[in-house]
Amino acid sequence: MTDPRVAFDLSTRLPHLGLRVRELSNEELAAAGISPGLVRMSIGYTNDFEERWAQLERGLKKVGILK
């Protein structure tokens, strides 16, 4: 399983596709690094990054995405 921090870092480098992602073929999605299970989110923060990351990890654990 890919470390979620690595997946997070990679997903921040993906092109902004907006609603256009629905127009792309499976091959185009794969070439852009977009897998069927990818969830991309944008989070603004004003505090320490490590604290925000810890909050995100706790939330993902709570809903069963992380162990």
C-alpha positions as CSV (number, residue, x, y, z in Angstrom):
1,M,0.0,0.0,0.0
2,T,1.3,3.4,-0.9
3,D,2.1,5.7,2.0
4,P,-0.8,8.2,2.1
5,R,1.7,11.1,2.4
6,V,3.3,10.1,-0.9
7,A,-0.1,9.8,-2.6
8,F,-1.0,13.2,-1.1
9,D,2.2,14.7,-2.4
10,L,1.7,13.2,-5.9
11,S,-1.9,14.3,-6.1
12,T,-0.9,17.9,-5.4
13,R,1.1,17.8,-8.6
14,L,-1.8,16.7,-10.8
15,P,-3.1,19.2,-13.3
16,H,-6.2,21.0,-12.2
17,L,-8.9,19.2,-14.2
18,G,-12.1,20.4,-12.6
19,L,-15.1,18.8,-14.2
20,R,-13.1,18.0,-17.3
21,V,-11.9,14.8,-15.6
22,R,-15.2,13.2,-16.7
23,E,-14.2,13.8,-20.4
24,L,-10.9,11.9,-20.2
25,S,-10.5,8.3,-21.2
26,N,-9.2,5.7,-18.8
27,E,-5.8,5.9,-20.6
28,E,-5.6,9.7,-20.2
29,L,-6.6,9.4,-16.5
30,A,-3.9,6.8,-15.9
31,A,-1.3,8.9,-17.7
32,A,-2.2,11.8,-15.4
33,G,-1.8,9.6,-12.3
34,I,-5.5,9.6,-11.6
35,S,-6.7,6.2,-10.3
36,P,-10.3,5.2,-9.8
37,G,-10.0,5.5,-6.0
38,L,-8.2,8.8,-6.0
39,V,-9.7,11.4,-3.7
40,R,-8.2,14.9,-4.2
41,M,-8.9,17.6,-1.7
42,S,-7.7,21.1,-1.1
43,I,-7.2,22.1,2.5
44,G,-6.4,25.6,3.6
45,Y,-4.6,26.0,6.9
46,T,-3.2,28.7,9.1
47,N,-1.5,26.6,11.7
48,D,1.5,24.3,11.7
49,F,1.5,21.8,8.8
50,E,2.4,18.9,11.1
51,E,-0.7,19.6,13.3
52,R,-2.9,19.9,10.2
53,W,-1.5,16.6,8.9
54,A,-2.2,14.9,12.3
55,Q,-5.8,16.2,12.1
56,L,-6.2,14.8,8.6
57,E,-4.7,11.4,9.7
58,R,-7.0,11.2,12.7
59,G,-10.0,11.9,10.4
60,L,-9.0,9.3,7.9
61,K,-8.5,6.7,10.6
62,K,-11.9,7.5,12.1
63,V,-13.6,6.8,8.8
64,G,-11.5,3.6,8.2
65,I,-9.3,4.8,5.4
66,L,-6.1,4.6,7.4
67,K,-5.3,2.0,10.1
